[in-house]
Amino acid sequence: MRVKICGITNLEDALHAVECGADALGFVFYKKSPRYISPEDAADIIVQLPPFVERVGLFVNETAEDVNRIALQSGISLAQIHFEVDEAYLGALRIKSIPVVRARSAEDIETFSDRYRLIDTFCEAYGGSGKRLNLEWFEGVECSKIILAGGLNPENIGEVKPYGFYGVDVSSGTEAQKGKKDPDKVERFIRYAKSI
């Protein structure tokens, strides 16, 4: 199972996550988030990462033009679009993208079912809420293109094993405090997810 560690704000946390086996790192370009990082600071981290690590930028309520500009400025390799968009919006991006479905019900998880997508719990804030999705919603659903987010941590990651998700995305579940990772939680989360 692939693992994304989101909410990276410093080089130490980034390198430790990669050393532990993270497939992707997430950088939050949403100014209202306590995990916000500027494109310039993200670029300073990204340029020091080893090759073959996906660099994901999280965007909320940005125009396609702004996503394209920030992607170029920061050096991210994938745009995570954390608000409601359509195929036309995604098609206007000059970078590979993944839509986020903020699920309120079981029916919502079928949104963008023909493409890879990230499914998170709906909440008024965007990302890092620590709220969990109802795993029963995924019973009988083809999950090989779904990245699961929302309320995951080292203690409960084993519960997702039966569903066959493409990957998992964690932020608050691996933090010591908002914007700063707990090295032990990161290591255990990745180890447990990779053993699934």
Residue pairs with C-beta under 8 A, 6 or more apart in sequence:
1 165
1 166
1 167
1 168
1 193
1 194
1 196
2 23
2 24
2 147
2 166
2 167
2 168
3 21
3 22
3 23
3 24
3 167
3 168
3 170
3 189
3 190
3 193
3 194
4 22
4 23
4 24
4 25
4 26
4 54
4 56
4 147
4 167
4 168
4 169
4 170
5 13
5 17
5 22
5 24
5 25
5 26
5 170
5 171
5 174
5 181
5 186
5 189
5 190
6 25
6 26
6 28
6 35
6 56
6 58
6 127
6 128
6 149
6 169
6 170
6 171
7 26
7 28
7 35
7 127
7 128
7 171
7 172
7 175
7 178
7 179
7 181
8 14
8 17
8 25
8 26
8 27
8 37
8 45
8 181
9 35
9 37
9 41
9 179
9 180
10 45
10 180
11 44
11 45
11 48
13 180
13 181
13 186
14 25
14 45
14 48
14 49
15 48
15 49
16 181
16 183
16 186
16 187
17 25
17 181
17 186
17 190
18 25
18 49
18 50
18 53
20 186
20 187
20 190
20 191
21 190
21 191
21 194
22 53
22 186
22 190
23 53
23 54
23 167
24 53
24 54
24 55
24 56
24 78
24 167
25 49
25 53
25 54
25 55
25 56
26 56
26 57
26 58
26 80
26 169
26 171
27 37
27 42
27 45
27 46
27 55
27 56
27 57
27 58
27 74
27 76
28 35
28 36
28 37
28 58
28 127
28 128
29 36
29 37
29 39
29 42
29 57
29 58
29 59
29 62
29 70
29 74
30 36
30 58
30 59
30 60
30 82
30 126
30 127
32 60
32 126
33 126
33 127
33 128
34 128
34 178
34 179
35 127
35 128
35 171
35 178
35 179
37 45
39 70
39 73
39 74
40 73
40 74
42 57
42 74
42 75
42 76
43 73
43 74
43 75
46 55
46 74
46 75
46 76
47 75
49 55
54 77
54 78
55 74
55 75
55 76
55 77
55 78
56 76
56 77
56 78
56 79
56 80
56 98
57 67
57 70
57 71
57 74
57 76
57 78
57 79
57 80
58 80
58 82
58 127
59 66
59 67
59 70
59 79
59 80
59 81
59 82
59 83
60 82
60 83
60 126
60 127
61 83
62 70
64 89
64 92
64 93
67 79
67 81
67 93
67 95
67 97
68 93
68 94
68 95
70 76
71 79
71 93
71 94
71 95
76 95
77 95
77 96
78 95
78 96
78 97
78 98
79 93
79 95
79 96
79 97
79 98
80 97
80 98
80 100
80 118
81 89
81 90
81 97
81 98
81 99
81 100
82 100
82 102
82 120
82 126
82 127
83 100
83 126
85 99
90 97
90 99
98 115
98 116
98 117
98 118
98 147
99 111
99 112
99 115
99 117
99 118
100 117
100 118
100 119
100 120
100 149
101 108
101 109
101 111
101 112
101 117
101 118
101 119
101 120
102 108
102 120
102 121
102 122
102 123
103 109
103 119
103 120
103 121
103 122
103 133
103 137
104 122
105 137
106 134
106 136
106 137
108 119
108 122
109 119
109 137
109 138
109 141
109 146
110 141
111 117
113 142
113 145
115 145
116 145
116 146
116 147
116 166
117 145
117 146
117 147
118 146
118 147
118 148
118 149
118 169
119 133
119 146
119 147
119 148
119 149
119 150
120 127
120 133
120 149
120 150
120 169
121 129
121 131
121 132
121 133
121 149
121 150
121 151
123 129
123 131
127 149
127 171
128 171
128 172
128 178
129 150
129 151
129 172
130 150
130 151
130 172
130 173
131 150
131 151
132 150
132 151
132 152
132 156
133 148
133 150
133 151
135 159
135 160
135 163
138 146
138 163
138 165
139 163
141 163
143 163
143 164
143 165
143 166
144 164
144 165
144 166
145 166
146 165
146 166
147 165
147 166
147 167
147 168
147 169
148 160
148 163
148 165
148 167
148 168
148 169
149 168
149 169
149 170
149 171
151 173
152 160
152 168
152 169
152 170
152 173
152 189
153 170
153 173
153 174
153 185
153 189
154 173
154 174
154 185
154 188
154 189
154 192
157 168
157 189
157 192
157 193
157 196
158 192
158 196
160 168
160 196
161 196
168 193
170 189
172 178
173 185
173 189
174 181
174 182
174 185
174 186
174 189
175 181
175 182
175 185
176 182
176 185
